[in-house]
Amino acid sequence: MLGNFKEDRNKISYIFNKPMNSITKFSAIGLPAVIGVGIAWLGNRIIKNEKGLKDRELELKLHLNNKFH
């Protein structure tokens, strides 16, 4: 029905225990790391831009208030 459990386990063990070449190592470790750093950088940019926009909005409101008084 399901086959020989011991054979399946040996196949899985071979897949996870075989030596990794450089491309496999990069795709398993480096690629998720690069994606994570990119997402963190993007979040940081959004937060910095939001702070700058709030400062600019306050500055424009002050200019408008001074113009009409």
NUDO-881283 format. One record per residue (C-alpha): x, y, z; residue number from 1. Coordinates in nm, 3 decimals. Layout:
# NUDO-881283
+---------+---------+---------+-----+
|    east |   north |      up | pos |
+---------+---------+---------+-----+
|       X |       Y |       Z | NUM |
...
+---------+---------+---------+-----+
This chain:
# NUDO-881283
+---------+---------+---------+-----+
|    east |   north |      up | pos |
+---------+---------+---------+-----+
|   0.000 |   0.000 |   0.000 |   1 |
|   0.239 |   0.268 |   0.116 |   2 |
|   0.553 |   0.082 |   0.018 |   3 |
|   0.843 |  -0.011 |   0.232 |   4 |
|   0.878 |   0.245 |   0.510 |   5 |
|   1.247 |   0.170 |   0.560 |   6 |
|   1.324 |   0.234 |   0.190 |   7 |
|   1.133 |   0.562 |   0.194 |   8 |
|   1.317 |   0.669 |   0.506 |   9 |
|   1.652 |   0.585 |   0.348 |  10 |
|   1.566 |   0.788 |   0.036 |  11 |
|   1.468 |   1.088 |   0.248 |  12 |
|   1.782 |   1.048 |   0.459 |  13 |
|   1.996 |   1.044 |   0.144 |  14 |
|   1.832 |   1.360 |   0.011 |  15 |
|   1.899 |   1.554 |   0.332 |  16 |
|   2.246 |   1.414 |   0.401 |  17 |
|   2.406 |   1.446 |   0.058 |  18 |
|   2.668 |   1.719 |   0.023 |  19 |
|   2.538 |   2.051 |  -0.102 |  20 |
|   2.697 |   2.225 |  -0.396 |  21 |
|   2.740 |   2.602 |  -0.390 |  22 |
|   2.422 |   2.678 |  -0.588 |  23 |
|   2.209 |   2.463 |  -0.358 |  24 |
|   2.369 |   2.618 |  -0.051 |  25 |
|   2.305 |   2.970 |  -0.183 |  26 |
|   1.945 |   2.895 |  -0.271 |  27 |
|   1.881 |   2.733 |   0.067 |  28 |
|   2.056 |   2.990 |   0.285 |  29 |
|   2.147 |   3.300 |   0.086 |  30 |
|   1.828 |   3.358 |  -0.107 |  31 |
|   1.596 |   3.372 |   0.198 |  32 |
|   1.852 |   3.593 |   0.374 |  33 |
|   1.863 |   3.836 |   0.081 |  34 |
|   1.483 |   3.845 |   0.063 |  35 |
|   1.461 |   3.908 |   0.440 |  36 |
|   1.715 |   4.191 |   0.427 |  37 |
|   1.529 |   4.343 |   0.131 |  38 |
|   1.198 |   4.337 |   0.317 |  39 |
|   1.360 |   4.493 |   0.625 |  40 |
|   1.520 |   4.765 |   0.410 |  41 |
|   1.188 |   4.839 |   0.242 |  42 |
|   1.010 |   4.866 |   0.578 |  43 |
|   1.280 |   5.098 |   0.706 |  44 |
|   1.245 |   5.323 |   0.400 |  45 |
|   0.867 |   5.342 |   0.442 |  46 |
|   0.901 |   5.440 |   0.809 |  47 |
|   1.165 |   5.706 |   0.733 |  48 |
|   0.956 |   5.851 |   0.450 |  49 |
|   0.650 |   5.863 |   0.673 |  50 |
|   0.840 |   6.063 |   0.937 |  51 |
|   0.965 |   6.301 |   0.671 |  52 |
|   0.615 |   6.349 |   0.531 |  53 |
|   0.477 |   6.429 |   0.877 |  54 |
|   0.751 |   6.689 |   0.928 |  55 |
|   0.679 |   6.841 |   0.587 |  56 |
|   0.305 |   6.852 |   0.659 |  57 |
|   0.368 |   7.035 |   0.988 |  58 |
|   0.600 |   7.279 |   0.812 |  59 |
|   0.338 |   7.355 |   0.545 |  60 |
|   0.068 |   7.407 |   0.807 |  61 |
|   0.291 |   7.653 |   0.991 |  62 |
|   0.355 |   7.845 |   0.667 |  63 |
|  -0.017 |   7.859 |   0.590 |  64 |
|  -0.102 |   7.981 |   0.940 |  65 |
|   0.163 |   8.255 |   0.921 |  66 |
|   0.041 |   8.364 |   0.579 |  67 |
|  -0.318 |   8.422 |   0.692 |  68 |
|  -0.243 |   8.598 |   1.023 |  69 |
+---------+---------+---------+-----+
